[in-house]
Amino acid sequence: MLISFFICIIVILAGIGIGSVPISPADIIVILWSKLFGKEIPPEISDITVSLIWKLRLPRVLLAFIVGGALSASGAVMQSVLKNPLASSYTLGVSSGAALGAGIVIIFGITIPMLGRLTLPIIGLVSGLLTVFLAVTFASKVDRNMENNTIILAGMVFSLFINAILTIVSSMAKGHLERIVFWQMGSFASKDWTCVIIMAFVVAAGIPCVMSFSRELDIMTFGEEQAQAIGVELKKVKWYLLALSAALTGSAVAFSGIIGFIDLITPHVARKLFGSTHRYVVPLSALFGGTFMVAADLVARTVISPSELPVGAVTAVIGAPFFGYIYFKRRKRG
């Protein structure tokens, strides 16, 4: 765990320091110390460097870390609840719903006066959560026991249906197609402290709530019949956990766009290193996910500088082979 935290700090410092204007770790620490504790910044550090770190790079790196942590913790829960190592936080269609909401905002130029710039992420979040609610409600009506296969299939049906609606809407407004596609591929560009604070609040509330169900998650890994025999209220626990996962994922998607595979990779890494106990798996998945997201964002904004790659493309390049490895390893074992 100490090694994991040490690597995390190194990656965060690299994310802040590496760019078109390189900044040393010592200067970064001095600036952060001065800003956090109201100390005077040494005269040898220019105002441009301070502004670059405090207003541009630090919010971007922190948002990437928080979003990666939210997606990974949610992915760990989904894999355990659905008993499927290939399940992800997008399984129930939250990404499709958020994409449709964001697409409608972009195409029609919707702005809610009280929200301003937050109109797009808030509507995206609400749309994603609504999609999950409809999918789980549909699954509960079709199958009163809410079996895992029913939930997964319901999520797939709603995802395909909403993606079809988004495709139709986008084809009718081709002038906005490029912006919609870029948003769907994920980016942390032009994000400020407001986004960081909102996401930090969601994650600070969501992950402890998920961890309060660690015992139930551990029991559910042995099978649903065994969990019910021990006394777990399976349907109720599933509703809570799916709702919490959807809230974490929907918030992440709303502020960053759709970034895939990170929620699939990091829970497997956490289980491989620290075992399957969820009081370790959930927070360490969040730690690994945040670290990996910061590294992916660093690659996205530096590899073809001054242009920028969508961070979702970087995570997909790494995640797609990992997905194939997990699938074929499981099939071979079967």
Contacts in CASP RR format, 6 or more apart in sequence:
PFRMAT RR
TARGET T0000
AUTHOR 0000-0000-0000
METHOD contacts of the structure
MODEL  1
MLISFFICIIVILAGIGIGSVPISPADIIVILWSKLFGKEIPPEISDITV
SLIWKLRLPRVLLAFIVGGALSASGAVMQSVLKNPLASSYTLGVSSGAAL
GAGIVIIFGITIPMLGRLTLPIIGLVSGLLTVFLAVTFASKVDRNMENNT
IILAGMVFSLFINAILTIVSSMAKGHLERIVFWQMGSFASKDWTCVIIMA
FVVAAGIPCVMSFSRELDIMTFGEEQAQAIGVELKKVKWYLLALSAALTG
SAVAFSGIIGFIDLITPHVARKLFGSTHRYVVPLSALFGGTFMVAADLVA
RTVISPSELPVGAVTAVIGAPFFGYIYFKRRKRG
1 274 0 8 1.000
1 284 0 8 1.000
4 284 0 8 1.000
4 287 0 8 1.000
4 288 0 8 1.000
4 291 0 8 1.000
5 287 0 8 1.000
7 291 0 8 1.000
8 287 0 8 1.000
8 290 0 8 1.000
8 291 0 8 1.000
11 291 0 8 1.000
11 294 0 8 1.000
11 295 0 8 1.000
11 298 0 8 1.000
12 61 0 8 1.000
12 65 0 8 1.000
12 291 0 8 1.000
12 294 0 8 1.000
13 25 0 8 1.000
13 28 0 8 1.000
14 295 0 8 1.000
14 298 0 8 1.000
15 57 0 8 1.000
15 61 0 8 1.000
15 294 0 8 1.000
15 295 0 8 1.000
15 297 0 8 1.000
15 298 0 8 1.000
16 23 0 8 1.000
16 28 0 8 1.000
16 53 0 8 1.000
16 57 0 8 1.000
16 58 0 8 1.000
16 61 0 8 1.000
17 23 0 8 1.000
17 24 0 8 1.000
17 25 0 8 1.000
17 28 0 8 1.000
17 53 0 8 1.000
17 57 0 8 1.000
18 298 0 8 1.000
18 302 0 8 1.000
19 301 0 8 1.000
19 302 0 8 1.000
19 305 0 8 1.000
20 305 0 8 1.000
20 306 0 8 1.000
21 49 0 8 1.000
21 52 0 8 1.000
23 49 0 8 1.000
23 52 0 8 1.000
23 53 0 8 1.000
27 45 0 8 1.000
27 49 0 8 1.000
28 53 0 8 1.000
30 41 0 8 1.000
30 42 0 8 1.000
30 45 0 8 1.000
31 41 0 8 1.000
31 45 0 8 1.000
31 49 0 8 1.000
31 50 0 8 1.000
31 53 0 8 1.000
31 54 0 8 1.000
32 53 0 8 1.000
32 58 0 8 1.000
33 39 0 8 1.000
34 40 0 8 1.000
34 41 0 8 1.000
35 54 0 8 1.000
41 50 0 8 1.000
55 192 0 8 1.000
59 191 0 8 1.000
59 192 0 8 1.000
59 193 0 8 1.000
59 195 0 8 1.000
59 196 0 8 1.000
60 188 0 8 1.000
60 189 0 8 1.000
60 191 0 8 1.000
60 297 0 8 1.000
61 294 0 8 1.000
61 297 0 8 1.000
62 196 0 8 1.000
62 200 0 8 1.000
63 188 0 8 1.000
63 191 0 8 1.000
63 195 0 8 1.000
63 196 0 8 1.000
63 199 0 8 1.000
63 255 0 8 1.000
63 256 0 8 1.000
64 188 0 8 1.000
64 256 0 8 1.000
64 290 0 8 1.000
64 293 0 8 1.000
64 294 0 8 1.000
64 296 0 8 1.000
64 297 0 8 1.000
64 311 0 8 1.000
65 290 0 8 1.000
65 291 0 8 1.000
65 293 0 8 1.000
65 294 0 8 1.000
66 196 0 8 1.000
66 199 0 8 1.000
66 200 0 8 1.000
66 203 0 8 1.000
66 290 0 8 1.000
67 188 0 8 1.000
67 199 0 8 1.000
67 252 0 8 1.000
67 255 0 8 1.000
67 256 0 8 1.000
67 259 0 8 1.000
67 290 0 8 1.000
67 293 0 8 1.000
68 252 0 8 1.000
68 259 0 8 1.000
68 262 0 8 1.000
68 286 0 8 1.000
68 289 0 8 1.000
68 290 0 8 1.000
68 292 0 8 1.000
68 293 0 8 1.000
69 203 0 8 1.000
69 266 0 8 1.000
69 285 0 8 1.000
69 286 0 8 1.000
69 287 0 8 1.000
69 289 0 8 1.000
69 290 0 8 1.000
69 293 0 8 1.000
70 199 0 8 1.000
70 202 0 8 1.000
70 203 0 8 1.000
70 207 0 8 1.000
70 248 0 8 1.000
70 249 0 8 1.000
70 251 0 8 1.000
70 252 0 8 1.000
70 286 0 8 1.000
71 89 0 8 1.000
71 248 0 8 1.000
71 249 0 8 1.000
71 252 0 8 1.000
71 259 0 8 1.000
71 260 0 8 1.000
71 262 0 8 1.000
71 263 0 8 1.000
71 289 0 8 1.000
71 293 0 8 1.000
72 262 0 8 1.000
72 263 0 8 1.000
72 266 0 8 1.000
72 267 0 8 1.000
72 285 0 8 1.000
72 286 0 8 1.000
72 288 0 8 1.000
72 289 0 8 1.000
72 290 0 8 1.000
72 292 0 8 1.000
73 203 0 8 1.000
73 207 0 8 1.000
73 210 0 8 1.000
73 248 0 8 1.000
73 282 0 8 1.000
73 283 0 8 1.000
73 285 0 8 1.000
73 286 0 8 1.000
74 89 0 8 1.000
74 244 0 8 1.000
74 245 0 8 1.000
74 246 0 8 1.000
74 248 0 8 1.000
74 249 0 8 1.000
74 252 0 8 1.000
74 263 0 8 1.000
75 87 0 8 1.000
75 88 0 8 1.000
75 89 0 8 1.000
75 245 0 8 1.000
75 249 0 8 1.000
75 263 0 8 1.000
75 264 0 8 1.000
75 267 0 8 1.000
75 285 0 8 1.000
76 266 0 8 1.000
76 267 0 8 1.000
76 270 0 8 1.000
76 278 0 8 1.000
76 281 0 8 1.000
76 282 0 8 1.000
76 285 0 8 1.000
77 89 0 8 1.000
77 210 0 8 1.000
77 217 0 8 1.000
77 241 0 8 1.000
77 244 0 8 1.000
77 245 0 8 1.000
77 282 0 8 1.000
78 87 0 8 1.000
78 88 0 8 1.000
78 89 0 8 1.000
78 91 0 8 1.000
78 92 0 8 1.000
78 242 0 8 1.000
78 245 0 8 1.000
78 263 0 8 1.000
79 85 0 8 1.000
79 87 0 8 1.000
79 88 0 8 1.000
79 267 0 8 1.000
80 217 0 8 1.000
80 220 0 8 1.000
80 221 0 8 1.000
80 278 0 8 1.000
80 281 0 8 1.000
81 148 0 8 1.000
81 217 0 8 1.000
81 220 0 8 1.000
81 238 0 8 1.000
81 241 0 8 1.000
81 242 0 8 1.000
81 245 0 8 1.000
82 91 0 8 1.000
82 148 0 8 1.000
82 151 0 8 1.000
82 152 0 8 1.000
83 148 0 8 1.000
83 220 0 8 1.000
83 221 0 8 1.000
83 223 0 8 1.000
84 148 0 8 1.000
84 152 0 8 1.000
85 268 0 8 1.000
85 326 0 8 1.000
85 330 0 8 1.000
86 264 0 8 1.000
86 323 0 8 1.000
86 326 0 8 1.000
86 327 0 8 1.000
86 330 0 8 1.000
87 152 0 8 1.000
88 260 0 8 1.000
88 261 0 8 1.000
88 263 0 8 1.000
88 264 0 8 1.000
89 245 0 8 1.000
89 248 0 8 1.000
89 249 0 8 1.000
89 263 0 8 1.000
90 96 0 8 1.000
90 159 0 8 1.000
90 249 0 8 1.000
90 258 0 8 1.000
90 260 0 8 1.000
90 263 0 8 1.000
91 152 0 8 1.000
91 155 0 8 1.000
91 156 0 8 1.000
92 131 0 8 1.000
92 132 0 8 1.000
92 135 0 8 1.000
92 136 0 8 1.000
92 151 0 8 1.000
92 154 0 8 1.000
92 155 0 8 1.000
92 158 0 8 1.000
92 242 0 8 1.000
92 245 0 8 1.000
92 246 0 8 1.000
93 128 0 8 1.000
93 131 0 8 1.000
93 132 0 8 1.000
93 135 0 8 1.000
93 155 0 8 1.000
93 158 0 8 1.000
93 159 0 8 1.000
93 162 0 8 1.000
94 128 0 8 1.000
94 129 0 8 1.000
94 131 0 8 1.000
94 132 0 8 1.000
94 246 0 8 1.000
94 249 0 8 1.000
94 250 0 8 1.000
94 253 0 8 1.000
95 128 0 8 1.000
95 159 0 8 1.000
95 249 0 8 1.000
95 250 0 8 1.000
95 253 0 8 1.000
95 258 0 8 1.000
96 128 0 8 1.000
96 131 0 8 1.000
96 158 0 8 1.000
96 159 0 8 1.000
96 162 0 8 1.000
96 163 0 8 1.000
96 166 0 8 1.000
97 124 0 8 1.000
97 127 0 8 1.000
97 128 0 8 1.000
97 130 0 8 1.000
97 131 0 8 1.000
97 162 0 8 1.000
98 124 0 8 1.000
98 125 0 8 1.000
98 127 0 8 1.000
98 128 0 8 1.000
98 131 0 8 1.000
98 250 0 8 1.000
98 253 0 8 1.000
98 254 0 8 1.000
98 257 0 8 1.000
98 258 0 8 1.000
99 162 0 8 1.000
99 163 0 8 1.000
99 166 0 8 1.000
99 180 0 8 1.000
99 183 0 8 1.000
99 184 0 8 1.000
99 253 0 8 1.000
99 257 0 8 1.000
99 258 0 8 1.000
100 127 0 8 1.000
100 131 0 8 1.000
100 162 0 8 1.000
100 165 0 8 1.000
100 166 0 8 1.000
100 169 0 8 1.000
101 123 0 8 1.000
101 124 0 8 1.000
101 127 0 8 1.000
101 128 0 8 1.000
102 120 0 8 1.000
102 123 0 8 1.000
102 124 0 8 1.000
102 127 0 8 1.000
102 180 0 8 1.000
102 183 0 8 1.000
102 254 0 8 1.000
102 257 0 8 1.000
103 166 0 8 1.000
103 169 0 8 1.000
103 170 0 8 1.000
103 176 0 8 1.000
103 180 0 8 1.000
103 183 0 8 1.000
104 110 0 8 1.000
104 123 0 8 1.000
104 169 0 8 1.000
105 119 0 8 1.000
105 120 0 8 1.000
105 123 0 8 1.000
105 124 0 8 1.000
106 120 0 8 1.000
106 176 0 8 1.000
106 179 0 8 1.000
106 180 0 8 1.000
106 183 0 8 1.000
107 169 0 8 1.000
107 170 0 8 1.000
107 173 0 8 1.000
107 176 0 8 1.000
107 180 0 8 1.000
110 119 0 8 1.000
110 123 0 8 1.000
111 119 0 8 1.000
112 119 0 8 1.000
112 122 0 8 1.000
112 123 0 8 1.000
115 122 0 8 1.000
117 194 0 8 1.000
118 194 0 8 1.000
118 198 0 8 1.000
120 254 0 8 1.000
121 195 0 8 1.000
121 254 0 8 1.000
121 255 0 8 1.000
122 254 0 8 1.000
124 250 0 8 1.000
124 253 0 8 1.000
124 254 0 8 1.000
125 250 0 8 1.000
125 251 0 8 1.000
125 253 0 8 1.000
125 254 0 8 1.000
128 246 0 8 1.000
128 250 0 8 1.000
128 253 0 8 1.000
129 246 0 8 1.000
129 247 0 8 1.000
129 250 0 8 1.000
131 158 0 8 1.000
131 159 0 8 1.000
131 162 0 8 1.000
132 242 0 8 1.000
132 243 0 8 1.000
132 246 0 8 1.000
133 243 0 8 1.000
133 246 0 8 1.000
134 158 0 8 1.000
135 151 0 8 1.000
135 154 0 8 1.000
135 155 0 8 1.000
135 157 0 8 1.000
135 158 0 8 1.000
136 146 0 8 1.000
136 151 0 8 1.000
136 154 0 8 1.000
136 239 0 8 1.000
136 242 0 8 1.000
138 154 0 8 1.000
138 157 0 8 1.000
138 158 0 8 1.000
139 146 0 8 1.000
139 150 0 8 1.000
139 151 0 8 1.000
139 153 0 8 1.000
139 154 0 8 1.000
139 155 0 8 1.000
140 146 0 8 1.000
140 235 0 8 1.000
142 150 0 8 1.000
142 154 0 8 1.000
143 150 0 8 1.000
145 235 0 8 1.000
146 234 0 8 1.000
146 235 0 8 1.000
146 238 0 8 1.000
147 224 0 8 1.000
148 224 0 8 1.000
151 238 0 8 1.000
151 242 0 8 1.000
166 180 0 8 1.000
170 176 0 8 1.000
170 177 0 8 1.000
170 180 0 8 1.000
171 177 0 8 1.000
182 310 0 8 1.000
183 257 0 8 1.000
184 257 0 8 1.000
184 258 0 8 1.000
185 257 0 8 1.000
185 258 0 8 1.000
185 310 0 8 1.000
185 311 0 8 1.000
185 312 0 8 1.000
185 313 0 8 1.000
186 256 0 8 1.000
186 257 0 8 1.000
186 258 0 8 1.000
186 259 0 8 1.000
186 310 0 8 1.000
186 311 0 8 1.000
186 312 0 8 1.000
187 256 0 8 1.000
187 257 0 8 1.000
187 300 0 8 1.000
187 308 0 8 1.000
187 310 0 8 1.000
187 311 0 8 1.000
188 256 0 8 1.000
188 297 0 8 1.000
188 311 0 8 1.000
189 301 0 8 1.000
189 308 0 8 1.000
191 255 0 8 1.000
191 256 0 8 1.000
195 255 0 8 1.000
198 251 0 8 1.000
198 255 0 8 1.000
199 251 0 8 1.000
199 252 0 8 1.000
199 255 0 8 1.000
202 247 0 8 1.000
202 248 0 8 1.000
202 251 0 8 1.000
203 248 0 8 1.000
203 251 0 8 1.000
203 286 0 8 1.000
206 244 0 8 1.000
206 247 0 8 1.000
206 248 0 8 1.000
207 248 0 8 1.000
207 282 0 8 1.000
207 283 0 8 1.000
207 286 0 8 1.000
209 244 0 8 1.000
210 241 0 8 1.000
210 244 0 8 1.000
210 245 0 8 1.000
210 248 0 8 1.000
210 282 0 8 1.000
211 278 0 8 1.000
211 279 0 8 1.000
211 282 0 8 1.000
211 283 0 8 1.000
213 237 0 8 1.000
213 240 0 8 1.000
213 241 0 8 1.000
213 278 0 8 1.000
214 277 0 8 1.000
214 278 0 8 1.000
214 279 0 8 1.000
214 282 0 8 1.000
216 227 0 8 1.000
216 232 0 8 1.000
216 237 0 8 1.000
216 241 0 8 1.000
217 241 0 8 1.000
217 278 0 8 1.000
218 276 0 8 1.000
218 277 0 8 1.000
218 278 0 8 1.000
219 226 0 8 1.000
219 227 0 8 1.000
219 230 0 8 1.000
219 232 0 8 1.000
220 227 0 8 1.000
220 232 0 8 1.000
220 234 0 8 1.000
220 237 0 8 1.000
221 276 0 8 1.000
224 234 0 8 1.000
227 234 0 8 1.000
228 234 0 8 1.000
249 263 0 8 1.000
252 259 0 8 1.000
253 259 0 8 1.000
256 311 0 8 1.000
258 312 0 8 1.000
259 293 0 8 1.000
259 311 0 8 1.000
259 312 0 8 1.000
259 315 0 8 1.000
260 312 0 8 1.000
260 315 0 8 1.000
260 316 0 8 1.000
260 319 0 8 1.000
261 315 0 8 1.000
261 316 0 8 1.000
261 318 0 8 1.000
261 319 0 8 1.000
261 320 0 8 1.000
261 322 0 8 1.000
261 323 0 8 1.000
262 289 0 8 1.000
262 292 0 8 1.000
262 293 0 8 1.000
262 296 0 8 1.000
262 315 0 8 1.000
262 319 0 8 1.000
264 319 0 8 1.000
264 322 0 8 1.000
264 323 0 8 1.000
264 326 0 8 1.000
265 292 0 8 1.000
265 318 0 8 1.000
265 319 0 8 1.000
265 322 0 8 1.000
266 285 0 8 1.000
266 288 0 8 1.000
266 289 0 8 1.000
266 290 0 8 1.000
266 292 0 8 1.000
267 281 0 8 1.000
267 285 0 8 1.000
268 322 0 8 1.000
268 326 0 8 1.000
269 285 0 8 1.000
269 288 0 8 1.000
270 280 0 8 1.000
270 281 0 8 1.000
270 284 0 8 1.000
270 285 0 8 1.000
270 288 0 8 1.000
271 281 0 8 1.000
273 284 0 8 1.000
274 280 0 8 1.000
274 281 0 8 1.000
274 284 0 8 1.000
275 281 0 8 1.000
292 315 0 8 1.000
293 311 0 8 1.000
293 315 0 8 1.000
296 311 0 8 1.000
296 312 0 8 1.000
296 314 0 8 1.000
296 315 0 8 1.000
296 318 0 8 1.000
297 311 0 8 1.000
297 314 0 8 1.000
299 309 0 8 1.000
299 314 0 8 1.000
300 308 0 8 1.000
300 309 0 8 1.000
300 310 0 8 1.000
300 311 0 8 1.000
300 312 0 8 1.000
300 313 0 8 1.000
300 314 0 8 1.000
301 308 0 8 1.000
301 309 0 8 1.000
303 309 0 8 1.000
END
